[in-house]
């Protein structure tokens, strides 16, 4: 009986460990993503969107430009945020307003480029990502 109990615990423990490893394999970690150049990250993002939203060639070209533009803006904002943190100027409101303006502009561009079904799917996926991000940070940000 004792051996059976130990064997059952071992099986349960190993299966839980195996599931954790599979979850980690799905997402590249931050250090792996940082090793990629911005162009490589843009290309991966474009390919993922092409697979998820079934983009045609024209849409892919338009999205390639939008993603590149978004990446440069994001890097500039990151550098600005880092500089503001060092100065401790307290411009959080301005930064958040600017970020929200960028999100509104991005949503408008996506509405133009994507079909109605694609836009709905993109919007739904974006909301799911925000929920996951909120969960990782320890709470809902809404």
C-alpha positions as CSV (number, residue, x, y, z in Angstrom):
1,X,0.0,0.0,0.0
2,X,2.8,2.3,0.9
3,X,4.5,1.7,-2.5
4,X,1.3,2.4,-4.3
5,X,0.9,5.7,-2.6
6,X,4.5,6.7,-3.3
7,X,4.1,5.7,-6.9
8,X,0.9,7.8,-7.3
9,X,2.6,10.8,-5.8
10,X,5.5,10.4,-8.1
11,X,3.2,10.2,-11.2
12,X,1.2,13.3,-10.1
13,X,4.4,15.2,-9.4
14,X,6.0,14.4,-12.7
15,X,2.9,15.1,-14.7
16,X,2.5,18.5,-13.1
17,X,6.2,19.3,-13.8
18,X,5.8,18.2,-17.4
19,X,2.9,20.5,-17.9
20,X,4.8,23.5,-16.5
21,X,7.6,22.9,-19.0
22,X,5.2,22.8,-21.9
23,X,3.7,26.2,-20.8
24,X,7.2,27.7,-20.7
25,X,8.0,26.4,-24.2
26,X,5.0,28.2,-25.7
27,X,6.2,31.8,-24.9
28,X,9.8,33.0,-25.5
29,X,11.1,34.6,-22.4
30,X,12.2,38.2,-22.2
31,X,15.9,37.5,-22.5
32,X,15.3,35.5,-25.7
33,X,13.2,38.3,-27.2
34,X,15.9,40.9,-26.3
35,X,18.4,39.0,-28.3
36,X,16.4,39.6,-31.4
37,X,16.9,42.8,-33.4
38,X,14.0,45.1,-33.8
39,X,13.6,44.0,-37.4
40,X,13.4,40.4,-36.4
41,X,10.8,41.1,-33.7
42,X,8.8,43.1,-36.3
43,X,9.0,40.2,-38.8
44,X,7.8,37.7,-36.1
45,X,5.0,40.0,-35.1
46,X,3.9,40.4,-38.7
47,X,4.0,36.6,-39.3
48,X,2.0,36.0,-36.2
49,X,-0.6,38.5,-37.3
50,X,-0.7,37.0,-40.8
51,X,-1.4,33.6,-39.3
52,X,-3.9,34.8,-36.7
53,X,-5.8,37.2,-39.0
54,X,-5.2,35.7,-42.4
55,X,-3.8,38.9,-43.9
56,X,-3.5,39.3,-47.6
57,X,-0.3,40.6,-49.3
58,X,-1.5,44.2,-49.4
59,X,-2.5,44.1,-45.7
60,X,0.9,42.5,-44.9
61,X,2.7,45.4,-46.5
62,X,0.6,48.0,-44.7
63,X,1.0,46.2,-41.4
64,X,4.8,46.0,-41.9
65,X,4.9,49.8,-42.1
66,X,2.6,50.2,-39.1
67,X,4.6,47.8,-37.0
68,X,7.9,49.4,-37.9
69,X,6.5,52.8,-37.0
70,X,5.1,51.5,-33.7
71,X,8.4,50.0,-32.8
72,X,10.3,53.2,-33.3
73,X,7.7,55.1,-31.3
74,X,7.8,52.5,-28.5
75,X,11.6,52.7,-28.3
76,X,11.5,56.5,-28.2
77,X,8.9,56.4,-25.4
78,X,10.9,53.8,-23.5
79,X,14.0,56.0,-23.7
80,X,12.0,59.1,-22.6
81,X,10.5,57.2,-19.7
82,X,13.9,56.0,-18.6
83,X,15.2,59.6,-18.7
84,X,12.2,60.9,-16.7
85,X,12.8,58.2,-14.1
86,X,16.3,59.3,-13.7
87,X,15.2,62.9,-13.4
88,X,12.2,62.0,-11.3
89,X,10.1,64.7,-12.9
90,X,6.8,63.1,-12.2
91,X,5.4,63.3,-15.8
92,X,3.4,60.2,-15.5
93,X,0.2,61.8,-16.6
94,X,1.7,63.2,-19.7
95,X,3.3,59.8,-20.6
96,X,0.1,57.9,-20.0
97,X,-1.9,60.4,-22.1
98,X,0.7,60.1,-24.9
99,X,0.5,56.3,-24.7
100,X,-3.3,56.4,-24.9
101,X,-3.2,58.7,-27.9
102,X,-0.9,56.2,-29.6
103,X,-3.3,53.4,-28.8
104,X,-6.2,55.3,-30.3
105,X,-4.2,56.1,-33.4
106,X,-3.1,52.4,-33.7
107,X,-6.7,51.3,-33.4
108,X,-7.8,53.7,-36.2
109,X,-5.0,52.4,-38.5
110,X,-6.0,48.8,-37.8
111,X,-9.6,49.6,-38.6
112,X,-8.6,51.0,-42.0
113,X,-6.2,48.1,-42.8
114,X,-8.2,45.1,-41.6
115,X,-11.6,43.9,-42.6
116,X,-14.4,44.0,-40.0
117,X,-14.0,40.3,-39.0
118,X,-10.2,40.7,-38.8
119,X,-10.5,43.8,-36.7
120,X,-12.9,42.2,-34.3
121,X,-10.5,39.2,-33.9
122,X,-7.5,41.5,-33.4
123,X,-9.4,43.6,-30.9
124,X,-10.5,40.5,-28.9
125,X,-7.0,39.1,-28.9
126,X,-5.7,42.5,-27.7
127,X,-8.2,42.5,-24.8
128,X,-7.1,39.0,-23.8
129,X,-3.5,40.1,-23.7
130,X,-4.3,43.1,-21.6
131,X,-6.2,40.8,-19.1
132,X,-3.2,38.4,-19.0
133,X,-0.9,41.3,-18.4
134,X,-3.1,42.6,-15.6
135,X,-3.1,39.1,-14.0
136,X,0.7,38.9,-14.1
137,X,1.0,42.3,-12.5
138,X,-1.1,41.2,-9.6
139,X,-4.5,42.8,-10.3
140,X,-6.9,44.2,-12.8
141,X,-5.9,47.6,-14.1
142,X,-9.3,48.7,-15.3
